[in-house]
Amino acid sequence: MSKEWVLTQEAFDKLLLWLDPNREEAGKKYETIRTRLIKIFTCRGCNEAEELADKTINRVILKLETIEEKYVGAPELYFYGVARKVLLEYLRREPAPQVLTIAASSEEIEQEFECLEQCIQRLTSNQREMVLEYYQEDKRAKIDHRKELARKMGIALNALRIRAYRIRATLQQCVQECLEQKAVR
């Protein structure tokens, strides 16, 4: 993708139209897709989950003219396929120490996401809020945001990191177990 490409309102409107002819429904679908992409990247240990989600969306928008007439199926599945490629690029650039197995198909990605949603719901509301808050922002803003979060919680930054790591490890184990149960069925 060209570094000079900038998302235009016209391109974004085309994306929304592809998602659903009803603009309000299209907006809801867009938000759901973006949120799921962020969760997928976060679950795989990506420090730049929002940036990667936006990169995925931008790539879909760039390909939209080519795919909108030919593509058959739910548009969100196309996003997940593109997200898989973006994730692979990210992992080549910045390998993470703990990463869930990369799904081979859109259906597997959807299953992983369903498991992640179930596992997130099992967390306490404080854990859920903390981990979602922890993985916001990127680069310098991420550092500042985490310092502020630790200050609000009245704990040291390192203690915050440890809590986030433990919650993420719990989520990864829960997702793995959920996927294993689905595989048995």
Z-matrix of the N, CA and C atoms (Angstrom, degrees):
N
C 1 1.457
C 2 1.516 1 107.78
N 3 1.296 2 116.92 1 134.80
C 4 1.452 3 122.11 2 -179.17
C 5 1.517 4 110.76 3 -67.57
N 6 1.331 5 115.63 4 136.57
C 7 1.472 6 120.45 5 179.08
C 8 1.526 7 110.62 6 -64.62
N 9 1.352 8 116.64 7 -22.35
C 10 1.456 9 119.91 8 -175.25
C 11 1.520 10 113.68 9 -90.82
N 12 1.335 11 117.00 10 -5.43
C 13 1.451 12 120.06 11 179.18
C 14 1.516 13 109.50 12 -68.69
N 15 1.321 14 115.89 13 133.92
C 16 1.459 15 121.34 14 179.67
C 17 1.524 16 107.91 15 -126.56
N 18 1.324 17 115.65 16 133.85
C 19 1.453 18 120.88 17 178.44
C 20 1.515 19 109.68 18 -65.40
N 21 1.327 20 115.85 19 127.09
C 22 1.461 21 120.70 20 177.91
C 23 1.526 22 109.34 21 -103.59
N 24 1.308 23 115.43 22 162.09
C 25 1.466 24 119.93 23 177.59
C 26 1.525 25 109.84 24 -62.66
N 27 1.326 26 116.98 25 -38.07
C 28 1.469 27 121.13 26 179.77
C 29 1.531 28 110.98 27 -62.29
N 30 1.328 29 116.60 28 -44.10
C 31 1.462 30 120.52 29 179.76
C 32 1.531 31 110.33 30 -65.53
N 33 1.317 32 117.10 31 -40.87
C 34 1.458 33 121.00 32 179.17
C 35 1.531 34 110.53 33 -65.55
N 36 1.326 35 116.87 34 -39.67
C 37 1.465 36 120.89 35 177.68
C 38 1.526 37 111.27 36 -62.47
N 39 1.342 38 116.99 37 -38.95
C 40 1.471 39 120.80 38 177.17
C 41 1.528 40 110.55 39 -63.11
N 42 1.322 41 115.84 40 -40.31
C 43 1.465 42 119.80 41 178.10
C 44 1.528 43 109.78 42 -61.21
N 45 1.317 44 116.61 43 -47.79
C 46 1.467 45 120.42 44 -179.58
C 47 1.525 46 110.89 45 -60.39
N 48 1.316 47 117.25 46 -41.08
C 49 1.466 48 121.36 47 178.75
C 50 1.529 49 110.71 48 -63.34
N 51 1.335 50 116.50 49 -37.62
C 52 1.467 51 120.47 50 178.24
C 53 1.533 52 110.61 51 -66.74
N 54 1.326 53 116.41 52 -35.98
C 55 1.464 54 119.78 53 -179.38
C 56 1.525 55 111.94 54 -70.28
N 57 1.337 56 116.72 55 -39.20
C 58 1.461 57 120.38 56 -179.97
C 59 1.531 58 108.72 57 -170.35
N 60 1.335 59 117.79 58 137.63
C 61 1.473 60 119.84 59 178.65
C 62 1.537 61 112.51 60 -63.10
N 63 1.332 62 116.80 61 -29.84
C 64 1.460 63 121.34 62 176.83
C 65 1.526 64 108.15 63 -80.91
N 66 1.326 65 116.90 64 115.92
C 67 1.469 66 121.08 65 -173.58
C 68 1.530 67 112.66 66 -59.64
N 69 1.318 68 117.26 67 -38.33
C 70 1.467 69 120.07 68 179.71
C 71 1.528 70 110.65 69 -65.17
N 72 1.329 71 116.62 70 -44.98
C 73 1.469 72 120.72 71 177.45
C 74 1.528 73 110.64 72 -64.28
N 75 1.333 74 116.42 73 -39.39
C 76 1.468 75 120.81 74 178.99
C 77 1.527 76 110.19 75 -62.13
N 78 1.329 77 116.70 76 -40.98
C 79 1.464 78 121.03 77 178.03
C 80 1.515 79 111.70 78 -62.28
N 81 1.320 80 116.09 79 -40.71
C 82 1.473 81 120.35 80 178.01
C 83 1.530 82 110.33 81 -65.09
N 84 1.330 83 116.22 82 -43.23
C 85 1.466 84 119.78 83 179.22
C 86 1.519 85 110.76 84 -63.00
N 87 1.327 86 115.92 85 -41.73
C 88 1.463 87 120.25 86 179.23
C 89 1.532 88 110.16 87 -59.28
N 90 1.321 89 116.69 88 -48.72
C 91 1.461 90 120.80 89 -179.62
C 92 1.527 91 111.54 90 -61.94
N 93 1.318 92 116.73 91 -40.76
C 94 1.469 93 120.69 92 178.25
C 95 1.526 94 110.59 93 -63.17
N 96 1.324 95 116.51 94 -45.37
C 97 1.464 96 120.86 95 179.76
C 98 1.520 97 110.20 96 -62.17
N 99 1.316 98 117.54 97 -46.68
C 100 1.470 99 120.98 98 -178.32
C 101 1.533 100 110.50 99 -62.59
N 102 1.322 101 116.82 100 -44.00
C 103 1.466 102 120.78 101 178.58
C 104 1.524 103 111.03 102 -61.66
N 105 1.327 104 116.60 103 -43.15
C 106 1.468 105 120.09 104 179.54
C 107 1.529 106 110.77 105 -64.72
N 108 1.328 107 116.86 106 -41.25
C 109 1.461 108 119.89 107 178.95
C 110 1.533 109 110.34 108 -60.73
N 111 1.323 110 116.51 109 -43.63
C 112 1.464 111 120.42 110 178.95
C 113 1.530 112 110.00 111 -60.96
N 114 1.327 113 116.66 112 -43.99
C 115 1.467 114 120.17 113 179.52
C 116 1.521 115 111.12 114 -64.42
N 117 1.322 116 117.14 115 -40.73
C 118 1.468 117 120.65 116 179.06
C 119 1.522 118 110.26 117 -61.17
N 120 1.335 119 116.77 118 -48.14
C 121 1.459 120 119.93 119 -179.08
C 122 1.533 121 111.12 120 -66.70
N 123 1.321 122 117.13 121 -39.31
C 124 1.458 123 120.93 122 178.95
C 125 1.524 124 110.75 123 -63.71
N 126 1.317 125 116.23 124 -43.49
C 127 1.463 126 121.08 125 -179.36
C 128 1.522 127 111.24 126 -61.51
N 129 1.296 128 117.01 127 -28.40
C 130 1.465 129 121.22 128 -179.74
C 131 1.529 130 112.11 129 -90.81
N 132 1.317 131 116.41 130 11.24
C 133 1.460 132 120.61 131 173.64
C 134 1.515 133 114.89 132 81.69
N 135 1.326 134 117.89 133 17.60
C 136 1.465 135 120.85 134 179.78
C 137 1.530 136 109.91 135 -78.07
N 138 1.313 137 115.47 136 128.46
C 139 1.464 138 119.93 137 179.15
C 140 1.524 139 112.26 138 -78.78
N 141 1.308 140 116.87 139 -14.35
C 142 1.464 141 122.03 140 -176.80
C 143 1.527 142 110.45 141 -116.86
N 144 1.319 143 117.28 142 46.06
C 145 1.463 144 121.89 143 -172.65
C 146 1.526 145 112.92 144 -57.48
N 147 1.322 146 117.98 145 -45.94
C 148 1.466 147 120.26 146 -178.91
C 149 1.520 148 111.15 147 -66.42
N 150 1.318 149 116.18 148 -41.56
C 151 1.462 150 120.30 149 178.90
C 152 1.532 151 110.41 150 -62.77
N 153 1.322 152 116.95 151 -41.97
C 154 1.463 153 121.23 152 179.24
C 155 1.528 154 111.24 153 -67.43
N 156 1.326 155 117.15 154 -36.91
C 157 1.464 156 120.65 155 176.60
C 158 1.529 157 109.79 156 -63.20
N 159 1.322 158 116.54 157 -44.59
C 160 1.466 159 120.22 158 178.58
C 161 1.530 160 111.67 159 -65.09
N 162 1.324 161 115.99 160 -38.32
C 163 1.472 162 120.75 161 177.31
C 164 1.530 163 109.59 162 -61.82
N 165 1.323 164 116.61 163 -42.02
C 166 1.463 165 121.64 164 178.51
C 167 1.525 166 110.29 165 -61.62
N 168 1.318 167 116.66 166 -47.94
C 169 1.463 168 121.48 167 -179.64
C 170 1.524 169 110.27 168 -61.51
N 171 1.321 170 117.10 169 -43.56
C 172 1.464 171 120.56 170 178.96
C 173 1.521 172 111.81 171 -61.16
N 174 1.315 173 116.86 172 -40.16
C 175 1.475 174 120.00 173 178.38
C 176 1.514 175 111.25 174 -64.25
N 177 1.322 176 116.66 175 -40.31
C 178 1.461 177 119.70 176 177.43
C 179 1.526 178 109.47 177 -63.21
N 180 1.320 179 117.13 178 -43.27
C 181 1.464 180 120.94 179 179.28
C 182 1.525 181 110.37 180 -60.61
N 183 1.333 182 117.51 181 -41.81
C 184 1.462 183 120.59 182 179.48
C 185 1.534 184 111.84 183 -63.94
N 186 1.318 185 117.36 184 -31.48
C 187 1.470 186 121.92 185 -179.12
C 188 1.523 187 112.52 186 -90.96
N 189 1.312 188 117.47 187 -5.33
C 190 1.454 189 121.72 188 -171.07
C 191 1.523 190 113.64 189 -55.13
N 192 1.317 191 118.37 190 -43.43
C 193 1.463 192 120.24 191 -179.26
C 194 1.519 193 111.27 192 -60.05
N 195 1.320 194 116.52 193 -35.04
C 196 1.459 195 121.42 194 -178.49
C 197 1.521 196 111.93 195 -76.34
N 198 1.332 197 116.90 196 -35.67
C 199 1.471 198 119.67 197 -171.51
C 200 1.517 199 115.42 198 -99.69
N 201 1.329 200 118.80 199 -23.17
C 202 1.463 201 119.03 200 -168.97
C 203 1.526 202 114.30 201 -60.32
N 204 1.321 203 119.00 202 -33.09
C 205 1.460 204 120.12 203 -179.58
C 206 1.522 205 112.36 204 -87.00
N 207 1.336 206 117.34 205 -29.25
C 208 1.459 207 121.17 206 -174.53
C 209 1.517 208 113.40 207 -93.80
N 210 1.309 209 117.82 208 -28.16
C 211 1.465 210 120.61 209 -173.16
C 212 1.519 211 110.67 210 -69.60
N 213 1.338 212 114.46 211 130.96
C 214 1.454 213 121.00 212 177.98
C 215 1.527 214 107.28 213 -118.35
N 216 1.302 215 116.46 214 130.24
C 217 1.458 216 120.38 215 179.30
C 218 1.514 217 110.62 216 125.97
N 219 1.306 218 114.51 217 -177.76
C 220 1.461 219 121.12 218 -179.16
C 221 1.526 220 109.34 219 -72.09
N 222 1.321 221 118.38 220 126.72
C 223 1.467 222 120.64 221 -179.10
C 224 1.524 223 113.89 222 -55.99
N 225 1.350 224 117.22 223 -33.84
C 226 1.465 225 118.64 224 -178.01
C 227 1.530 226 112.00 225 -61.30
N 228 1.322 227 117.09 226 -30.79
C 229 1.462 228 119.92 227 178.29
C 230 1.527 229 111.05 228 -65.72
N 231 1.315 230 115.93 229 -33.97
C 232 1.470 231 119.41 230 176.56
C 233 1.533 232 109.55 231 -64.61
N 234 1.327 233 116.08 232 -42.42
C 235 1.465 234 120.41 233 177.83
C 236 1.523 235 110.70 234 -58.40
N 237 1.343 236 116.84 235 -42.96
C 238 1.457 237 120.16 236 -177.75
C 239 1.526 238 111.61 237 -66.65
N 240 1.332 239 116.44 238 -34.03
C 241 1.457 240 119.63 239 175.81
C 242 1.521 241 111.53 240 -65.47
N 243 1.327 242 116.64 241 -42.31
C 244 1.465 243 121.29 242 177.07
C 245 1.528 244 109.60 243 -66.19
N 246 1.328 245 116.73 244 -38.93
C 247 1.468 246 121.22 245 179.50
C 248 1.522 247 110.54 246 -60.68
N 249 1.308 248 116.95 247 -36.86
C 250 1.466 249 120.83 248 178.71
C 251 1.522 250 110.34 249 -59.99
N 252 1.328 251 116.10 250 -43.27
C 253 1.473 252 119.96 251 179.39
C 254 1.534 253 111.20 252 -67.96
N 255 1.319 254 116.43 253 -40.30
C 256 1.466 255 120.59 254 177.77
C 257 1.526 256 109.49 255 -62.98
N 258 1.323 257 117.02 256 -40.18
C 259 1.460 258 121.34 257 178.26
C 260 1.526 259 111.05 258 -62.92
N 261 1.319 260 116.85 259 -43.88
C 262 1.464 261 120.10 260 178.56
C 263 1.527 262 111.35 261 -60.30
N 264 1.326 263 116.75 262 -42.00
C 265 1.470 264 120.76 263 176.87
C 266 1.521 265 110.57 264 -61.48
N 267 1.322 266 116.21 265 -43.63
C 268 1.456 267 121.46 266 179.79
C 269 1.529 268 110.70 267 -61.66
N 270 1.334 269 115.88 268 -45.10
C 271 1.460 270 120.00 269 -178.44
C 272 1.528 271 112.00 270 -65.83
N 273 1.319 272 117.35 271 -33.21
C 274 1.460 273 119.97 272 175.35
C 275 1.522 274 110.63 273 -66.51
N 276 1.331 275 115.25 274 -36.36
C 277 1.460 276 121.17 275 -178.16
C 278 1.522 277 111.63 276 -78.22
N 279 1.338 278 117.63 277 -44.22
C 280 1.459 279 122.71 278 -176.25
C 281 1.517 280 109.82 279 -138.25
N 282 1.322 281 117.87 280 82.57
C 283 1.466 282 118.20 281 -179.30
C 284 1.521 283 111.65 282 -63.18
N 285 1.321 284 115.49 283 134.50
C 286 1.464 285 121.48 284 180.00
C 287 1.518 286 108.95 285 -93.98
N 288 1.340 287 118.15 286 146.56
C 289 1.455 288 120.17 287 -179.17
C 290 1.526 289 113.37 288 -65.47
N 291 1.332 290 118.02 289 -37.27
C 292 1.464 291 121.23 290 179.50
C 293 1.511 292 108.36 291 -126.12
N 294 1.318 293 115.49 292 112.01
C 295 1.454 294 120.33 293 -179.10
C 296 1.518 295 108.07 294 -133.69
N 297 1.329 296 116.52 295 135.72
C 298 1.453 297 119.45 296 176.03
C 299 1.520 298 109.67 297 -67.15
N 300 1.291 299 116.87 298 156.14
C 301 1.451 300 121.73 299 177.83
C 302 1.523 301 109.13 300 -57.26
N 303 1.306 302 115.73 301 136.61
C 304 1.459 303 120.44 302 -179.49
C 305 1.520 304 108.79 303 -77.64
N 306 1.303 305 116.23 304 127.23
C 307 1.455 306 121.04 305 -178.44
C 308 1.519 307 110.64 306 -68.76
N 309 1.317 308 115.24 307 145.99
C 310 1.453 309 120.55 308 -176.69
C 311 1.516 310 112.46 309 -90.18
N 312 1.316 311 119.28 310 -15.95
C 313 1.459 312 120.04 311 -177.11
C 314 1.524 313 110.45 312 -143.75
N 315 1.319 314 114.08 313 167.28
C 316 1.466 315 120.33 314 178.94
C 317 1.520 316 111.17 315 -62.55
N 318 1.330 317 116.44 316 -36.67
C 319 1.460 318 120.03 317 179.84
C 320 1.532 319 110.23 318 -64.47
N 321 1.336 320 116.61 319 -40.90
C 322 1.461 321 119.96 320 178.97
C 323 1.523 322 110.80 321 -66.42
N 324 1.323 323 116.23 322 -38.76
C 325 1.468 324 120.12 323 177.22
C 326 1.524 325 109.29 324 -61.69
N 327 1.322 326 116.63 325 -43.84
C 328 1.462 327 120.70 326 179.59
C 329 1.534 328 110.32 327 -63.26
N 330 1.338 329 117.66 328 -40.42
C 331 1.464 330 120.92 329 177.78
C 332 1.526 331 110.40 330 -63.43
N 333 1.331 332 116.50 331 -43.36
C 334 1.464 333 120.10 332 178.82
C 335 1.523 334 110.42 333 -61.27
N 336 1.322 335 115.49 334 -41.03
C 337 1.459 336 118.70 335 -179.66
C 338 1.525 337 110.83 336 -65.86
N 339 1.330 338 117.19 337 -42.36
C 340 1.465 339 119.86 338 177.83
C 341 1.524 340 110.48 339 -59.93
N 342 1.335 341 116.11 340 -42.03
C 343 1.466 342 119.96 341 178.40
C 344 1.534 343 110.15 342 -64.44
N 345 1.324 344 116.61 343 -42.53
C 346 1.464 345 120.16 344 179.12
C 347 1.520 346 110.70 345 -60.33
N 348 1.336 347 116.68 346 -44.41
C 349 1.468 348 119.45 347 178.52
C 350 1.529 349 111.25 348 -60.73
N 351 1.338 350 116.97 349 -43.18
C 352 1.468 351 120.47 350 178.46
C 353 1.529 352 110.65 351 -61.79
N 354 1.329 353 115.85 352 -43.14
C 355 1.463 354 120.28 353 -178.23
C 356 1.526 355 111.62 354 -67.92
N 357 1.311 356 116.84 355 -38.55
C 358 1.472 357 120.11 356 177.80
C 359 1.525 358 109.84 357 -63.04
N 360 1.329 359 117.24 358 -37.76
C 361 1.459 360 120.84 359 179.16
C 362 1.531 361 112.09 360 -66.57
N 363 1.335 362 117.40 361 -24.06
C 364 1.463 363 121.27 362 178.68
C 365 1.526 364 112.62 363 -76.04
N 366 1.330 365 116.80 364 -19.16
C 367 1.467 366 120.32 365 178.18
C 368 1.522 367 109.61 366 -68.50
N 369 1.314 368 116.15 367 156.77
C 370 1.464 369 118.56 368 172.86
C 371 1.519 370 107.36 369 -68.76
N 372 1.307 371 117.11 370 160.25
C 373 1.473 372 119.48 371 -178.97
C 374 1.535 373 110.47 372 -61.05
N 375 1.343 374 117.65 373 -36.39
C 376 1.469 375 120.47 374 178.36
C 377 1.526 376 111.33 375 -65.32
N 378 1.337 377 116.86 376 -43.14
C 379 1.466 378 120.55 377 178.73
C 380 1.530 379 110.48 378 -63.93
N 381 1.325 380 115.77 379 -45.69
C 382 1.459 381 121.20 380 -178.85
C 383 1.527 382 110.42 381 -60.01
N 384 1.321 383 115.96 382 -48.10
C 385 1.459 384 120.90 383 -179.56
C 386 1.531 385 111.04 384 -62.71
N 387 1.338 386 116.15 385 -43.28
C 388 1.463 387 120.03 386 -178.07
C 389 1.525 388 111.93 387 -64.32
N 390 1.329 389 117.18 388 -46.47
C 391 1.461 390 119.26 389 -175.96
C 392 1.532 391 111.01 390 -69.21
N 393 1.314 392 117.66 391 -37.76
C 394 1.468 393 119.39 392 177.56
C 395 1.523 394 110.88 393 -67.32
N 396 1.316 395 116.31 394 -38.06
C 397 1.460 396 121.64 395 177.28
C 398 1.533 397 110.43 396 -67.35
N 399 1.307 398 116.46 397 -39.97
C 400 1.469 399 122.57 398 -176.88
C 401 1.527 400 111.75 399 -60.22
N 402 1.334 401 116.94 400 -38.61
C 403 1.459 402 120.33 401 -174.75
C 404 1.528 403 113.46 402 -93.98
N 405 1.309 404 117.52 403 27.40
C 406 1.461 405 121.16 404 175.49
C 407 1.521 406 110.09 405 -94.22
N 408 1.308 407 114.93 406 162.74
C 409 1.473 408 123.23 407 176.64
C 410 1.527 409 111.31 408 67.64
N 411 1.331 410 115.42 409 176.23
C 412 1.448 411 120.42 410 174.44
C 413 1.521 412 109.41 411 -153.02
N 414 1.306 413 114.75 412 163.83
C 415 1.460 414 124.82 413 -178.74
C 416 1.535 415 110.75 414 55.67
N 417 1.302 416 117.04 415 -132.53
C 418 1.473 417 120.88 416 -175.85
C 419 1.532 418 112.02 417 -64.06
N 420 1.319 419 116.46 418 -37.24
C 421 1.470 420 120.02 419 179.69
C 422 1.531 421 110.46 420 -62.36
N 423 1.330 422 116.96 421 -34.28
C 424 1.464 423 121.15 422 178.76
C 425 1.525 424 110.08 423 -64.28
N 426 1.316 425 116.43 424 -44.24
C 427 1.470 426 121.29 425 -179.90
C 428 1.519 427 110.42 426 -61.59
N 429 1.326 428 115.61 427 -48.69
C 430 1.468 429 120.46 428 179.48
C 431 1.530 430 111.44 429 -62.90
N 432 1.326 431 116.02 430 -40.68
C 433 1.467 432 121.13 431 -179.23
C 434 1.533 433 110.34 432 -63.21
N 435 1.320 434 116.48 433 -41.66
C 436 1.466 435 120.11 434 -179.25
C 437 1.532 436 111.25 435 -69.39
N 438 1.317 437 116.94 436 -36.72
C 439 1.469 438 119.54 437 175.97
C 440 1.527 439 110.24 438 -62.21
N 441 1.335 440 115.50 439 -42.61
C 442 1.462 441 120.30 440 -179.99
C 443 1.529 442 110.82 441 -66.76
N 444 1.326 443 116.97 442 -39.64
C 445 1.458 444 121.05 443 177.91
C 446 1.530 445 110.78 444 -62.34
N 447 1.325 446 117.02 445 -44.28
C 448 1.467 447 121.37 446 178.08
C 449 1.528 448 110.32 447 -61.79
N 450 1.343 449 116.34 448 -41.81
C 451 1.459 450 120.49 449 178.79
C 452 1.532 451 110.69 450 -62.18
N 453 1.336 452 117.31 451 -44.71
C 454 1.465 453 121.48 452 179.13
C 455 1.525 454 111.52 453 -61.26
N 456 1.328 455 115.75 454 -36.74
C 457 1.464 456 120.50 455 -178.26
C 458 1.524 457 111.75 456 -82.14
N 459 1.333 458 116.03 457 -11.24
C 460 1.465 459 120.02 458 179.15
C 461 1.514 460 113.46 459 72.50
N 462 1.336 461 115.80 460 32.37
C 463 1.467 462 120.24 461 179.53
C 464 1.529 463 109.46 462 -130.41
N 465 1.323 464 115.44 463 163.67
C 466 1.467 465 120.11 464 177.09
C 467 1.525 466 109.73 465 -71.36
N 468 1.321 467 115.96 466 155.10
C 469 1.458 468 121.66 467 -179.75
C 470 1.532 469 110.77 468 -58.95
N 471 1.308 470 117.26 469 -40.53
C 472 1.458 471 120.14 470 179.45
C 473 1.533 472 111.22 471 -64.48
N 474 1.316 473 117.40 472 -37.07
C 475 1.465 474 121.02 473 177.19
C 476 1.535 475 110.18 474 -64.35
N 477 1.322 476 115.69 475 -38.03
C 478 1.468 477 120.37 476 176.61
C 479 1.527 478 109.97 477 -63.12
N 480 1.316 479 116.59 478 -44.77
C 481 1.477 480 120.90 479 178.90
C 482 1.531 481 110.64 480 -58.97
N 483 1.318 482 115.65 481 -44.15
C 484 1.466 483 120.40 482 -179.11
C 485 1.530 484 110.58 483 -63.83
N 486 1.321 485 116.75 484 -43.43
C 487 1.468 486 119.85 485 178.67
C 488 1.526 487 110.45 486 -62.09
N 489 1.327 488 116.69 487 -45.29
C 490 1.470 489 120.51 488 -179.95
C 491 1.524 490 110.32 489 -62.72
N 492 1.328 491 116.76 490 -41.36
C 493 1.462 492 120.92 491 178.95
C 494 1.522 493 110.85 492 -61.75
N 495 1.316 494 116.42 493 -44.26
C 496 1.472 495 120.69 494 -178.64
C 497 1.528 496 111.32 495 -65.40
N 498 1.318 497 115.72 496 -41.19
C 499 1.466 498 119.05 497 178.47
C 500 1.527 499 109.64 498 -65.15
N 501 1.333 500 116.93 499 -43.66
C 502 1.461 501 120.58 500 179.27
C 503 1.529 502 110.43 501 -62.39
N 504 1.335 503 117.21 502 -41.83
C 505 1.469 504 120.67 503 178.41
C 506 1.527 505 110.37 504 -62.81
N 507 1.332 506 116.73 505 -40.59
C 508 1.467 507 121.48 506 177.46
C 509 1.530 508 110.01 507 -62.28
N 510 1.332 509 116.06 508 -44.13
C 511 1.459 510 120.38 509 179.06
C 512 1.527 511 111.12 510 -63.38
N 513 1.324 512 116.72 511 -42.52
C 514 1.461 513 119.69 512 -179.68
C 515 1.523 514 111.08 513 -62.76
N 516 1.321 515 116.92 514 -42.99
C 517 1.464 516 120.80 515 178.95
C 518 1.531 517 110.24 516 -64.93
N 519 1.320 518 116.52 517 -43.10
C 520 1.460 519 121.44 518 179.78
C 521 1.530 520 110.29 519 -61.93
N 522 1.325 521 117.33 520 -44.13
C 523 1.466 522 121.35 521 179.74
C 524 1.525 523 109.90 522 -63.55
N 525 1.325 524 116.95 523 -43.45
C 526 1.470 525 120.46 524 178.86
C 527 1.531 526 110.30 525 -58.94
N 528 1.326 527 117.04 526 -46.69
C 529 1.463 528 121.41 527 -179.57
C 530 1.531 529 111.11 528 -63.57
N 531 1.312 530 116.35 529 -41.75
C 532 1.463 531 121.38 530 178.42
C 533 1.524 532 110.58 531 -61.34
N 534 1.336 533 116.64 532 -44.57
C 535 1.468 534 120.62 533 179.81
C 536 1.527 535 110.95 534 -65.40
N 537 1.317 536 116.75 535 -37.88
C 538 1.463 537 120.07 536 177.66
C 539 1.524 538 110.68 537 -64.06
N 540 1.337 539 116.76 538 -39.99
C 541 1.462 540 120.67 539 177.85
C 542 1.528 541 110.62 540 -64.43
N 543 1.335 542 116.88 541 -40.65
C 544 1.462 543 121.05 542 178.69
C 545 1.516 544 111.15 543 -65.74
N 546 1.320 545 116.86 544 -34.17
C 547 1.469 546 121.20 545 -179.81
C 548 1.526 547 111.24 546 -68.61
N 549 1.330 548 115.84 547 -32.01
C 550 1.468 549 120.73 548 -179.43
C 551 1.529 550 110.80 549 -71.15
N 552 1.302 551 116.93 550 -33.48
C 553 1.487 552 122.16 551 -176.07
C 554 1.492 553 112.29 552 -66.84
